[in-house]
Amino acid sequence: MELSQLARLLVLAGVALAGLGALLWVLTGLGVGRLPGDLSFGRGNVRVFVPLGTMLLLSIVLTVALNLLLRR
């Protein structure tokens, strides 16, 4: 792999990570991550967070999106 191809790949990976970060930031502002069904337990300085509702919503949205995009 040439150095220019590696540089292009790194720039694209950086842009993709920035886009993913922005998407997560927006979704957090909309309340995703604190949905009904998201479990949070804490005792002392130990905290456990199990995002069951968020995982279910994300699974449904991605399933529908991929079925629409990959339908032939």
PDB file of N, H, CA, C and O in Angstrom:
ATOM      1  N   MET A   1       0.849  -1.172   0.000  1.00  0.00           N
ATOM      2  CA  MET A   1       0.000   0.000   0.000  1.00  0.00           C
ATOM      3  C   MET A   1       0.897   1.239   0.000  1.00  0.00           C
ATOM      4  O   MET A   1       1.825   1.362   0.799  1.00  0.00           O
ATOM      5  N   GLU A   2       0.594   2.129  -0.903  1.00  0.00           N
ATOM      6  H   GLU A   2      -0.161   2.029  -1.552  1.00  0.00           H
ATOM      7  CA  GLU A   2       1.381   3.362  -0.997  1.00  0.00           C
ATOM      8  C   GLU A   2       1.019   4.309   0.142  1.00  0.00           C
ATOM      9  O   GLU A   2      -0.040   4.200   0.760  1.00  0.00           O
ATOM     10  N   LEU A   3       1.922   5.229   0.395  1.00  0.00           N
ATOM     11  H   LEU A   3       2.783   5.318  -0.107  1.00  0.00           H
ATOM     12  CA  LEU A   3       1.723   6.176   1.485  1.00  0.00           C
ATOM     13  C   LEU A   3       0.522   7.087   1.238  1.00  0.00           C
ATOM     14  O   LEU A   3      -0.182   7.440   2.184  1.00  0.00           O
ATOM     15  N   SER A   4       0.275   7.472  -0.008  1.00  0.00           N
ATOM     16  H   SER A   4       0.847   7.186  -0.777  1.00  0.00           H
ATOM     17  CA  SER A   4      -0.872   8.333  -0.305  1.00  0.00           C
ATOM     18  C   SER A   4      -2.192   7.593  -0.085  1.00  0.00           C
ATOM     19  O   SER A   4      -3.173   8.197   0.349  1.00  0.00           O
ATOM     20  N   GLN A   5      -2.225   6.299  -0.380  1.00  0.00           N
ATOM     21  H   GLN A   5      -1.428   5.809  -0.733  1.00  0.00           H
ATOM     22  CA  GLN A   5      -3.440   5.512  -0.134  1.00  0.00           C
ATOM     23  C   GLN A   5      -3.693   5.360   1.365  1.00  0.00           C
ATOM     24  O   GLN A   5      -4.832   5.427   1.828  1.00  0.00           O
ATOM     25  N   LEU A   6      -2.606   5.154   2.114  1.00  0.00           N
ATOM     26  H   LEU A   6      -1.681   5.100   1.738  1.00  0.00           H
ATOM     27  CA  LEU A   6      -2.741   5.047   3.560  1.00  0.00           C
ATOM     28  C   LEU A   6      -3.233   6.360   4.160  1.00  0.00           C
ATOM     29  O   LEU A   6      -4.068   6.357   5.065  1.00  0.00           O
ATOM     30  N   ALA A   7      -2.723   7.473   3.662  1.00  0.00           N
ATOM     31  H   ALA A   7      -2.045   7.476   2.926  1.00  0.00           H
ATOM     32  CA  ALA A   7      -3.151   8.785   4.139  1.00  0.00           C
ATOM     33  C   ALA A   7      -4.639   8.999   3.850  1.00  0.00           C
ATOM     34  O   ALA A   7      -5.373   9.497   4.704  1.00  0.00           O
ATOM     35  N   ARG A   8      -5.077   8.629   2.665  1.00  0.00           N
ATOM     36  H   ARG A   8      -4.481   8.225   1.971  1.00  0.00           H
ATOM     37  CA  ARG A   8      -6.492   8.776   2.298  1.00  0.00           C
ATOM     38  C   ARG A   8      -7.364   7.900   3.200  1.00  0.00           C
ATOM     39  O   ARG A   8      -8.433   8.326   3.638  1.00  0.00           O
ATOM     40  N   LEU A   9      -6.912   6.691   3.473  1.00  0.00           N
ATOM     41  H   LEU A   9      -6.044   6.345   3.117  1.00  0.00           H
ATOM     42  CA  LEU A   9      -7.654   5.788   4.341  1.00  0.00           C
ATOM     43  C   LEU A   9      -7.765   6.347   5.755  1.00  0.00           C
ATOM     44  O   LEU A   9      -8.824   6.261   6.376  1.00  0.00           O
ATOM     45  N   LEU A  10      -6.680   6.918   6.263  1.00  0.00           N
ATOM     46  H   LEU A  10      -5.819   6.988   5.758  1.00  0.00           H
ATOM     47  CA  LEU A  10      -6.701   7.499   7.600  1.00  0.00           C
ATOM     48  C   LEU A  10      -7.624   8.718   7.682  1.00  0.00           C
ATOM     49  O   LEU A  10      -8.324   8.904   8.677  1.00  0.00           O
ATOM     50  N   VAL A  11      -7.624   9.530   6.652  1.00  0.00           N
ATOM     51  H   VAL A  11      -7.055   9.378   5.843  1.00  0.00           H
ATOM     52  CA  VAL A  11      -8.521  10.695   6.631  1.00  0.00           C
ATOM     53  C   VAL A  11      -9.972  10.239   6.586  1.00  0.00           C
ATOM     54  O   VAL A  11     -10.811  10.791   7.298  1.00  0.00           O
ATOM     55  N   LEU A  12     -10.284   9.247   5.767  1.00  0.00           N
ATOM     56  H   LEU A  12      -9.602   8.798   5.189  1.00  0.00           H
ATOM     57  CA  LEU A  12     -11.657   8.741   5.690  1.00  0.00           C
ATOM     58  C   LEU A  12     -12.081   8.105   7.014  1.00  0.00           C
ATOM     59  O   LEU A  12     -13.222   8.269   7.445  1.00  0.00           O
ATOM     60  N   ALA A  13     -11.167   7.383   7.658  1.00  0.00           N
ATOM     61  H   ALA A  13     -10.239   7.250   7.308  1.00  0.00           H
ATOM     62  CA  ALA A  13     -11.492   6.790   8.954  1.00  0.00           C
ATOM     63  C   ALA A  13     -11.748   7.884   9.988  1.00  0.00           C
ATOM     64  O   ALA A  13     -12.649   7.749  10.816  1.00  0.00           O
ATOM     65  N   GLY A  14     -10.973   8.957   9.952  1.00  0.00           N
ATOM     66  H   GLY A  14     -10.241   9.066   9.280  1.00  0.00           H
ATOM     67  CA  GLY A  14     -11.179  10.071  10.870  1.00  0.00           C
ATOM     68  C   GLY A  14     -12.512  10.761  10.650  1.00  0.00           C
ATOM     69  O   GLY A  14     -13.200  11.113  11.607  1.00  0.00           O
ATOM     70  N   VAL A  15     -12.875  10.955   9.394  1.00  0.00           N
ATOM     71  H   VAL A  15     -12.315  10.669   8.616  1.00  0.00           H
ATOM     72  CA  VAL A  15     -14.161  11.580   9.079  1.00  0.00           C
ATOM     73  C   VAL A  15     -15.311  10.671   9.530  1.00  0.00           C
ATOM     74  O   VAL A  15     -16.314  11.151  10.061  1.00  0.00           O
ATOM     75  N   ALA A  16     -15.162   9.363   9.318  1.00  0.00           N
ATOM     76  H   ALA A  16     -14.348   8.973   8.887  1.00  0.00           H
ATOM     77  CA  ALA A  16     -16.197   8.416   9.740  1.00  0.00           C
ATOM     78  C   ALA A  16     -16.340   8.425  11.265  1.00  0.00           C
ATOM     79  O   ALA A  16     -17.459   8.410  11.779  1.00  0.00           O
ATOM     80  N   LEU A  17     -15.231   8.450  11.983  1.00  0.00           N
ATOM     81  H   LEU A  17     -14.322   8.463  11.566  1.00  0.00           H
ATOM     82  CA  LEU A  17     -15.297   8.498  13.447  1.00  0.00           C
ATOM     83  C   LEU A  17     -15.912   9.800  13.948  1.00  0.00           C
ATOM     84  O   LEU A  17     -16.675   9.797  14.914  1.00  0.00           O
ATOM     85  N   ALA A  18     -15.583  10.907  13.296  1.00  0.00           N
ATOM     86  H   ALA A  18     -14.963  10.909  12.511  1.00  0.00           H
ATOM     87  CA  ALA A  18     -16.169  12.193  13.682  1.00  0.00           C
ATOM     88  C   ALA A  18     -17.679  12.183  13.430  1.00  0.00           C
ATOM     89  O   ALA A  18     -18.447  12.690  14.247  1.00  0.00           O
ATOM     90  N   GLY A  19     -18.101  11.612  12.312  1.00  0.00           N
ATOM     91  H   GLY A  19     -17.477  11.200  11.648  1.00  0.00           H
ATOM     92  CA  GLY A  19     -19.527  11.508  12.008  1.00  0.00           C
ATOM     93  C   GLY A  19     -20.253  10.629  13.002  1.00  0.00           C
ATOM     94  O   GLY A  19     -21.363  10.953  13.423  1.00  0.00           O
ATOM     95  N   LEU A  20     -19.638   9.516  13.383  1.00  0.00           N
ATOM     96  H   LEU A  20     -18.736   9.253  13.040  1.00  0.00           H
ATOM     97  CA  LEU A  20     -20.234   8.629  14.369  1.00  0.00           C
ATOM     98  C   LEU A  20     -20.332   9.321  15.725  1.00  0.00           C
ATOM     99  O   LEU A  20     -21.331   9.176  16.428  1.00  0.00           O
ATOM    100  N   GLY A  21     -19.303  10.065  16.088  1.00  0.00           N
ATOM    101  H   GLY A  21     -18.491  10.183  15.517  1.00  0.00           H
ATOM    102  CA  GLY A  21     -19.328  10.808  17.340  1.00  0.00           C
ATOM    103  C   GLY A  21     -20.421  11.858  17.349  1.00  0.00           C
ATOM    104  O   GLY A  21     -21.108  12.030  18.356  1.00  0.00           O
ATOM    105  N   ALA A  22     -20.591  12.562  16.240  1.00  0.00           N
ATOM    106  H   ALA A  22     -20.033  12.422  15.422  1.00  0.00           H
ATOM    107  CA  ALA A  22     -21.646  13.578  16.140  1.00  0.00           C
ATOM    108  C   ALA A  22     -23.028  12.927  16.224  1.00  0.00           C
ATOM    109  O   ALA A  22     -23.933  13.459  16.866  1.00  0.00           O
ATOM    110  N   LEU A  23     -23.181  11.780  15.575  1.00  0.00           N
ATOM    111  H   LEU A  23     -22.445  11.348  15.053  1.00  0.00           H
ATOM    112  CA  LEU A  23     -24.460  11.066  15.629  1.00  0.00           C
ATOM    113  C   LEU A  23     -24.784  10.629  17.052  1.00  0.00           C
ATOM    114  O   LEU A  23     -25.921  10.767  17.504  1.00  0.00           O
ATOM    115  N   LEU A  24     -23.784  10.100  17.760  1.00  0.00           N
ATOM    116  H   LEU A  24     -22.861   9.987  17.393  1.00  0.00           H
ATOM    117  CA  LEU A  24     -24.008   9.692  19.153  1.00  0.00           C
ATOM    118  C   LEU A  24     -24.324  10.884  20.040  1.00  0.00           C
ATOM    119  O   LEU A  24     -25.136  10.782  20.960  1.00  0.00           O
ATOM    120  N   TRP A  25     -23.692  12.002  19.767  1.00  0.00           N
ATOM    121  H   TRP A  25     -23.032  12.085  19.020  1.00  0.00           H
ATOM    122  CA  TRP A  25     -23.942  13.219  20.535  1.00  0.00           C
ATOM    123  C   TRP A  25     -25.394  13.678  20.354  1.00  0.00           C
ATOM    124  O   TRP A  25     -26.066  14.034  21.322  1.00  0.00           O
ATOM    125  N   VAL A  26     -25.869  13.666  19.101  1.00  0.00           N
ATOM    126  H   VAL A  26     -25.323  13.377  18.315  1.00  0.00           H
ATOM    127  CA  VAL A  26     -27.242  14.072  18.811  1.00  0.00           C
ATOM    128  C   VAL A  26     -28.235  13.097  19.438  1.00  0.00           C
ATOM    129  O   VAL A  26     -29.234  13.513  20.025  1.00  0.00           O
ATOM    130  N   LEU A  27     -27.959  11.794  19.313  1.00  0.00           N
ATOM    131  H   LEU A  27     -27.148  11.456  18.836  1.00  0.00           H
ATOM    132  CA  LEU A  27     -28.874  10.797  19.868  1.00  0.00           C
ATOM    133  C   LEU A  27     -28.936  10.887  21.387  1.00  0.00           C
ATOM    134  O   LEU A  27     -29.999  10.689  21.974  1.00  0.00           O
ATOM    135  N   THR A  28     -27.815  11.183  22.027  1.00  0.00           N
ATOM    136  H   THR A  28     -26.951  11.345  21.550  1.00  0.00           H
ATOM    137  CA  THR A  28     -27.807  11.352  23.480  1.00  0.00           C
ATOM    138  C   THR A  28     -28.651  12.556  23.869  1.00  0.00           C
ATOM    139  O   THR A  28     -29.361  12.519  24.874  1.00  0.00           O
ATOM    140  N   GLY A  29     -28.578  13.609  23.088  1.00  0.00           N
ATOM    141  H   GLY A  29     -28.001  13.639  22.272  1.00  0.00           H
ATOM    142  CA  GLY A  29     -29.397  14.790  23.352  1.00  0.00           C
ATOM    143  C   GLY A  29     -30.878  14.514  23.190  1.00  0.00           C
ATOM    144  O   GLY A  29     -31.701  15.169  23.829  1.00  0.00           O
ATOM    145  N   LEU A  30     -31.235  13.551  22.343  1.00  0.00           N
ATOM    146  H   LEU A  30     -30.566  13.018  21.824  1.00  0.00           H
ATOM    147  CA  LEU A  30     -32.634  13.191  22.131  1.00  0.00           C
ATOM    148  C   LEU A  30     -33.151  12.211  23.175  1.00  0.00           C
ATOM    149  O   LEU A  30     -34.342  11.898  23.187  1.00  0.00           O
ATOM    150  N   GLY A  31     -32.274  11.720  24.055  1.00  0.00           N
ATOM    151  H   GLY A  31     -31.307  11.974  24.045  1.00  0.00           H
ATOM    152  CA  GLY A  31     -32.714  10.836  25.123  1.00  0.00           C
ATOM    153  C   GLY A  31     -32.405   9.376  24.904  1.00  0.00           C
ATOM    154  O   GLY A  31     -32.720   8.548  25.760  1.00  0.00           O
ATOM    155  N   VAL A  32     -31.791   9.029  23.773  1.00  0.00           N
ATOM    156  H   VAL A  32     -31.535   9.701  23.078  1.00  0.00           H
ATOM    157  CA  VAL A  32     -31.406   7.636  23.557  1.00  0.00           C
ATOM    158  C   VAL A  32     -30.301   7.315  24.548  1.00  0.00           C
ATOM    159  O   VAL A  32     -29.333   8.066  24.671  1.00  0.00           O
ATOM    160  N   GLY A  33     -30.441   6.215  25.246  1.00  0.00           N
ATOM    161  H   GLY A  33     -31.227   5.605  25.146  1.00  0.00           H
ATOM    162  CA  GLY A  33     -29.522   5.873  26.317  1.00  0.00           C
ATOM    163  C   GLY A  33     -30.184   5.994  27.674  1.00  0.00           C
ATOM    164  O   GLY A  33     -29.655   5.527  28.683  1.00  0.00           O
ATOM    165  N   ARG A  34     -31.340   6.622  27.688  1.00  0.00           N
ATOM    166  H   ARG A  34     -31.770   7.001  26.868  1.00  0.00           H
ATOM    167  CA  ARG A  34     -32.145   6.728  28.910  1.00  0.00           C
ATOM    168  C   ARG A  34     -33.581   6.308  28.602  1.00  0.00           C
ATOM    169  O   ARG A  34     -34.531   6.875  29.143  1.00  0.00           O
ATOM    170  N   LEU A  35     -33.729   5.326  27.744  1.00  0.00           N
ATOM    171  H   LEU A  35     -32.957   4.866  27.305  1.00  0.00           H
ATOM    172  CA  LEU A  35     -35.051   4.856  27.347  1.00  0.00           C
ATOM    173  C   LEU A  35     -35.633   3.937  28.410  1.00  0.00           C
ATOM    174  O   LEU A  35     -34.894   3.379  29.221  1.00  0.00           O
ATOM    175  N   PRO A  36     -36.967   3.774  28.414  1.00  0.00           N
ATOM    176  CA  PRO A  36     -37.550   2.763  29.296  1.00  0.00           C
ATOM    177  C   PRO A  36     -36.976   1.393  28.921  1.00  0.00           C
ATOM    178  O   PRO A  36     -36.908   1.054  27.740  1.00  0.00           O
ATOM    179  N   GLY A  37     -36.581   0.634  29.881  1.00  0.00           N
ATOM    180  H   GLY A  37     -36.636   0.909  30.840  1.00  0.00           H
ATOM    181  CA  GLY A  37     -35.962  -0.662  29.618  1.00  0.00           C
ATOM    182  C   GLY A  37     -34.461  -0.628  29.789  1.00  0.00           C
ATOM    183  O   GLY A  37     -33.832  -1.683  29.870  1.00  0.00           O
ATOM    184  N   ASP A  38     -33.866   0.554  29.845  1.00  0.00           N
ATOM    185  H   ASP A  38     -34.377   1.411  29.779  1.00  0.00           H
ATOM    186  CA  ASP A  38     -32.437   0.682  30.136  1.00  0.00           C
ATOM    187  C   ASP A  38     -32.260   0.548  31.640  1.00  0.00           C
ATOM    188  O   ASP A  38     -32.839   1.310  32.415  1.00  0.00           O
ATOM    189  N   LEU A  39     -31.466  -0.413  32.041  1.00  0.00           N
ATOM    190  H   LEU A  39     -30.995  -1.032  31.411  1.00  0.00           H
ATOM    191  CA  LEU A  39     -31.293  -0.702  33.461  1.00  0.00           C
ATOM    192  C   LEU A  39     -30.006  -0.073  33.971  1.00  0.00           C
ATOM    193  O   LEU A  39     -28.978  -0.104  33.295  1.00  0.00           O
ATOM    194  N   SER A  40     -30.070   0.494  35.156  1.00  0.00           N
ATOM    195  H   SER A  40     -30.906   0.520  35.705  1.00  0.00           H
ATOM    196  CA  SER A  40     -28.905   1.107  35.777  1.00  0.00           C
ATOM    197  C   SER A  40     -28.892   0.759  37.250  1.00  0.00           C
ATOM    198  O   SER A  40     -29.844   1.045  37.977  1.00  0.00           O
ATOM    199  N   PHE A  41     -27.807   0.139  37.687  1.00  0.00           N
ATOM    200  H   PHE A  41     -27.033  -0.093  37.097  1.00  0.00           H
ATOM    201  CA  PHE A  41     -27.660  -0.254  39.081  1.00  0.00           C
ATOM    202  C   PHE A  41     -26.413   0.396  39.634  1.00  0.00           C
ATOM    203  O   PHE A  41     -25.414   0.523  38.926  1.00  0.00           O
ATOM    204  N   GLY A  42     -26.454   0.803  40.874  1.00  0.00           N
ATOM    205  H   GLY A  42     -27.265   0.699  41.449  1.00  0.00           H
ATOM    206  CA  GLY A  42     -25.274   1.393  41.478  1.00  0.00           C
ATOM    207  C   GLY A  42     -25.225   1.151  42.968  1.00  0.00           C
ATOM    208  O   GLY A  42     -26.249   1.158  43.651  1.00  0.00           O
ATOM    209  N   ARG A  43     -24.029   0.939  43.456  1.00  0.00           N
ATOM    210  H   ARG A  43     -23.198   0.933  42.901  1.00  0.00           H
ATOM    211  CA  ARG A  43     -23.817   0.787  44.897  1.00  0.00           C
ATOM    212  C   ARG A  43     -22.407   1.271  45.186  1.00  0.00           C
ATOM    213  O   ARG A  43     -21.435   0.751  44.638  1.00  0.00           O
ATOM    214  N   GLY A  44     -22.309   2.249  46.034  1.00  0.00           N
ATOM    215  H   GLY A  44     -23.098   2.671  46.479  1.00  0.00           H
ATOM    216  CA  GLY A  44     -20.990   2.802  46.343  1.00  0.00           C
ATOM    217  C   GLY A  44     -20.414   3.498  45.114  1.00  0.00           C
ATOM    218  O   GLY A  44     -21.058   4.367  44.526  1.00  0.00           O
ATOM    219  N   ASN A  45     -19.218   3.120  44.736  1.00  0.00           N
ATOM    220  H   ASN A  45     -18.695   2.414  45.214  1.00  0.00           H
ATOM    221  CA  ASN A  45     -18.599   3.719  43.551  1.00  0.00           C
ATOM    222  C   ASN A  45     -18.572   2.747  42.381  1.00  0.00           C
ATOM    223  O   ASN A  45     -17.723   2.867  41.497  1.00  0.00           O
ATOM    224  N   VAL A  46     -19.498   1.777  42.365  1.00  0.00           N
ATOM    225  H   VAL A  46     -20.187   1.679  43.083  1.00  0.00           H
ATOM    226  CA  VAL A  46     -19.632   0.832  41.258  1.00  0.00           C
ATOM    227  C   VAL A  46     -20.968   1.086  40.590  1.00  0.00           C
ATOM    228  O   VAL A  46     -21.997   1.145  41.262  1.00  0.00           O
ATOM    229  N   ARG A  47     -20.965   1.239  39.268  1.00  0.00           N
ATOM    230  H   ARG A  47     -20.129   1.192  38.721  1.00  0.00           H
ATOM    231  CA  ARG A  47     -22.187   1.507  38.519  1.00  0.00           C
ATOM    232  C   ARG A  47     -22.236   0.568  37.323  1.00  0.00           C
ATOM    233  O   ARG A  47     -21.260   0.437  36.584  1.00  0.00           O
ATOM    234  N   VAL A  48     -23.383  -0.086  37.139  1.00  0.00           N
ATOM    235  H   VAL A  48     -24.176   0.021  37.739  1.00  0.00           H
ATOM    236  CA  VAL A  48     -23.595  -1.005  36.018  1.00  0.00           C
ATOM    237  C   VAL A  48     -24.767  -0.468  35.201  1.00  0.00           C
ATOM    238  O   VAL A  48     -25.832  -0.171  35.742  1.00  0.00           O
ATOM    239  N   PHE A  49     -24.555  -0.350  33.903  1.00  0.00           N
ATOM    240  H   PHE A  49     -23.689  -0.591  33.464  1.00  0.00           H
ATOM    241  CA  PHE A  49     -25.582   0.162  32.999  1.00  0.00           C
ATOM    242  C   PHE A  49     -25.817  -0.866  31.911  1.00  0.00           C
ATOM    243  O   PHE A  49     -24.880  -1.244  31.207  1.00  0.00           O
ATOM    244  N   VAL A  50     -27.066  -1.330  31.759  1.00  0.00           N
ATOM    245  H   VAL A  50     -27.827  -1.023  32.330  1.00  0.00           H
ATOM    246  CA  VAL A  50     -27.431  -2.311  30.742  1.00  0.00           C
ATOM    247  C   VAL A  50     -28.498  -1.679  29.850  1.00  0.00           C
ATOM    248  O   VAL A  50     -29.658  -1.592  30.252  1.00  0.00           O
ATOM    249  N   PRO A  51     -28.126  -1.234  28.638  1.00  0.00           N
ATOM    250  CA  PRO A  51     -29.064  -0.498  27.779  1.00  0.00           C
ATOM    251  C   PRO A  51     -29.959  -1.414  26.936  1.00  0.00           C
ATOM    252  O   PRO A  51     -29.840  -1.429  25.711  1.00  0.00           O
ATOM    253  N   LEU A  52     -30.846  -2.173  27.573  1.00  0.00           N
ATOM    254  H   LEU A  52     -30.942  -2.161  28.569  1.00  0.00           H
ATOM    255  CA  LEU A  52     -31.700  -3.114  26.846  1.00  0.00           C
ATOM    256  C   LEU A  52     -32.658  -2.398  25.890  1.00  0.00           C
ATOM    257  O   LEU A  52     -32.811  -2.816  24.743  1.00  0.00           O
ATOM    258  N   GLY A  53     -33.293  -1.340  26.345  1.00  0.00           N
ATOM    259  H   GLY A  53     -33.169  -1.000  27.277  1.00  0.00           H
ATOM    260  CA  GLY A  53     -34.222  -0.598  25.480  1.00  0.00           C
ATOM    261  C   GLY A  53     -33.517   0.037  24.294  1.00  0.00           C
ATOM    262  O   GLY A  53     -34.035   0.017  23.177  1.00  0.00           O
ATOM    263  N   THR A  54     -32.341   0.600  24.529  1.00  0.00           N
ATOM    264  H   THR A  54     -31.920   0.617  25.436  1.00  0.00           H
ATOM    265  CA  THR A  54     -31.571   1.222  23.451  1.00  0.00           C
ATOM    266  C   THR A  54     -31.109   0.176  22.444  1.00  0.00           C
ATOM    267  O   THR A  54     -31.151   0.419  21.238  1.00  0.00           O
ATOM    268  N   MET A  55     -30.669  -0.980  22.921  1.00  0.00           N
ATOM    269  H   MET A  55     -30.634  -1.177  23.901  1.00  0.00           H
ATOM    270  CA  MET A  55     -30.222  -2.044  22.010  1.00  0.00           C
ATOM    271  C   MET A  55     -31.380  -2.549  21.162  1.00  0.00           C
ATOM    272  O   MET A  55     -31.205  -2.821  19.974  1.00  0.00           O
ATOM    273  N   LEU A  56     -32.557  -2.676  21.756  1.00  0.00           N
ATOM    274  H   LEU A  56     -32.700  -2.455  22.721  1.00  0.00           H
ATOM    275  CA  LEU A  56     -33.730  -3.130  21.012  1.00  0.00           C
ATOM    276  C   LEU A  56     -34.113  -2.122  19.928  1.00  0.00           C
ATOM    277  O   LEU A  56     -34.370  -2.503  18.786  1.00  0.00           O
ATOM    278  N   LEU A  57     -34.151  -0.841  20.283  1.00  0.00           N
ATOM    279  H   LEU A  57     -33.943  -0.531  21.210  1.00  0.00           H
ATOM    280  CA  LEU A  57     -34.474   0.200  19.312  1.00  0.00           C
ATOM    281  C   LEU A  57     -33.448   0.245  18.184  1.00  0.00           C
ATOM    282  O   LEU A  57     -33.818   0.334  17.013  1.00  0.00           O
ATOM    283  N   LEU A  58     -32.173   0.187  18.523  1.00  0.00           N
ATOM    284  H   LEU A  58     -31.872   0.115  19.474  1.00  0.00           H
ATOM    285  CA  LEU A  58     -31.115   0.211  17.516  1.00  0.00           C
ATOM    286  C   LEU A  58     -31.203  -0.999  16.598  1.00  0.00           C
ATOM    287  O   LEU A  58     -30.999  -0.871  15.390  1.00  0.00           O
ATOM    288  N   SER A  59     -31.503  -2.167  17.147  1.00  0.00           N
ATOM    289  H   SER A  59     -31.669  -2.271  18.127  1.00  0.00           H
ATOM    290  CA  SER A  59     -31.639  -3.376  16.342  1.00  0.00           C
ATOM    291  C   SER A  59     -32.785  -3.253  15.347  1.00  0.00           C
ATOM    292  O   SER A  59     -32.639  -3.628  14.184  1.00  0.00           O
ATOM    293  N   ILE A  60     -33.914  -2.735  15.788  1.00  0.00           N
ATOM    294  H   ILE A  60     -34.033  -2.430  16.733  1.00  0.00           H
ATOM    295  CA  ILE A  60     -35.073  -2.581  14.895  1.00  0.00           C
ATOM    296  C   ILE A  60     -34.767  -1.574  13.787  1.00  0.00           C
ATOM    297  O   ILE A  60     -35.047  -1.834  12.617  1.00  0.00           O
ATOM    298  N   VAL A  61     -34.196  -0.429  14.153  1.00  0.00           N
ATOM    299  H   VAL A  61     -33.968  -0.218  15.104  1.00  0.00           H
ATOM    300  CA  VAL A  61     -33.894   0.611  13.167  1.00  0.00           C
ATOM    301  C   VAL A  61     -32.876   0.106  12.145  1.00  0.00           C
ATOM    302  O   VAL A  61     -33.063   0.314  10.947  1.00  0.00           O
ATOM    303  N   LEU A  62     -31.811  -0.549  12.588  1.00  0.00           N
ATOM    304  H   LEU A  62     -31.659  -0.719  13.562  1.00  0.00           H
ATOM    305  CA  LEU A  62     -30.806  -1.052  11.652  1.00  0.00           C
ATOM    306  C   LEU A  62     -31.343  -2.178  10.788  1.00  0.00           C
ATOM    307  O   LEU A  62     -30.976  -2.274   9.617  1.00  0.00           O
ATOM    308  N   THR A  63     -32.199  -3.031  11.329  1.00  0.00           N
ATOM    309  H   THR A  63     -32.497  -2.953  12.280  1.00  0.00           H
ATOM    310  CA  THR A  63     -32.796  -4.106  10.532  1.00  0.00           C
ATOM    311  C   THR A  63     -33.661  -3.540   9.416  1.00  0.00           C
ATOM    312  O   THR A  63     -33.574  -3.986   8.272  1.00  0.00           O
ATOM    313  N   VAL A  64     -34.485  -2.572   9.740  1.00  0.00           N
ATOM    314  H   VAL A  64     -34.556  -2.209  10.670  1.00  0.00           H
ATOM    315  CA  VAL A  64     -35.345  -1.962   8.720  1.00  0.00           C
ATOM    316  C   VAL A  64     -34.499  -1.229   7.682  1.00  0.00           C
ATOM    317  O   VAL A  64     -34.749  -1.355   6.483  1.00  0.00           O
ATOM    318  N   ALA A  65     -33.501  -0.463   8.127  1.00  0.00           N
ATOM    319  H   ALA A  65     -33.298  -0.360   9.101  1.00  0.00           H
ATOM    320  CA  ALA A  65     -32.664   0.295   7.193  1.00  0.00           C
ATOM    321  C   ALA A  65     -31.886  -0.633   6.264  1.00  0.00           C
ATOM    322  O   ALA A  65     -31.825  -0.383   5.060  1.00  0.00           O
ATOM    323  N   LEU A  66     -31.300  -1.685   6.793  1.00  0.00           N
ATOM    324  H   LEU A  66     -31.350  -1.888   7.771  1.00  0.00           H
ATOM    325  CA  LEU A  66     -30.534  -2.600   5.946  1.00  0.00           C
ATOM    326  C   LEU A  66     -31.439  -3.381   5.007  1.00  0.00           C
ATOM    327  O   LEU A  66     -31.048  -3.658   3.873  1.00  0.00           O
ATOM    328  N   ASN A  67     -32.642  -3.744   5.451  1.00  0.00           N
ATOM    329  H   ASN A  67     -32.959  -3.519   6.373  1.00  0.00           H
ATOM    330  CA  ASN A  67     -33.568  -4.428   4.550  1.00  0.00           C
ATOM    331  C   ASN A  67     -34.007  -3.523   3.405  1.00  0.00           C
ATOM    332  O   ASN A  67     -34.181  -3.989   2.279  1.00  0.00           O
ATOM    333  N   LEU A  68     -34.186  -2.242   3.684  1.00  0.00           N
ATOM    334  H   LEU A  68     -34.044  -1.864   4.599  1.00  0.00           H
ATOM    335  CA  LEU A  68     -34.559  -1.312   2.608  1.00  0.00           C
ATOM    336  C   LEU A  68     -33.403  -1.047   1.659  1.00  0.00           C
ATOM    337  O   LEU A  68     -33.608  -0.930   0.451  1.00  0.00           O
ATOM    338  N   LEU A  69     -32.184  -0.951   2.192  1.00  0.00           N
ATOM    339  H   LEU A  69     -32.018  -1.046   3.174  1.00  0.00           H
ATOM    340  CA  LEU A  69     -31.022  -0.649   1.359  1.00  0.00           C
ATOM    341  C   LEU A  69     -30.544  -1.849   0.549  1.00  0.00           C
ATOM    342  O   LEU A  69     -30.077  -1.680  -0.577  1.00  0.00           O
ATOM    343  N   LEU A  70     -30.649  -3.041   1.093  1.00  0.00           N
ATOM    344  H   LEU A  70     -31.028  -3.178   2.008  1.00  0.00           H
ATOM    345  CA  LEU A  70     -30.089  -4.216   0.446  1.00  0.00           C
ATOM    346  C   LEU A  70     -31.136  -5.053  -0.283  1.00  0.00           C
ATOM    347  O   LEU A  70     -30.825  -6.137  -0.776  1.00  0.00           O
ATOM    348  N   ARG A  71     -32.354  -4.567  -0.357  1.00  0.00           N
ATOM    349  H   ARG A  71     -32.606  -3.686   0.043  1.00  0.00           H
ATOM    350  CA  ARG A  71     -33.412  -5.288  -1.064  1.00  0.00           C
ATOM    351  C   ARG A  71     -33.114  -5.299  -2.558  1.00  0.00           C
ATOM    352  O   ARG A  71     -32.714  -4.284  -3.129  1.00  0.00           O
ATOM    353  N   ARG A  72     -33.310  -6.431  -3.172  1.00  0.00           N
ATOM    354  H   ARG A  72     -33.636  -7.255  -2.708  1.00  0.00           H
ATOM    355  CA  ARG A  72     -33.040  -6.540  -4.629  1.00  0.00           C
ATOM    356  C   ARG A  72     -34.288  -6.900  -5.371  1.00  0.00           C
ATOM    357  O   ARG A  72     -34.262  -7.035  -6.594  1.00  0.00           O
TER     358      ARG A  72
END
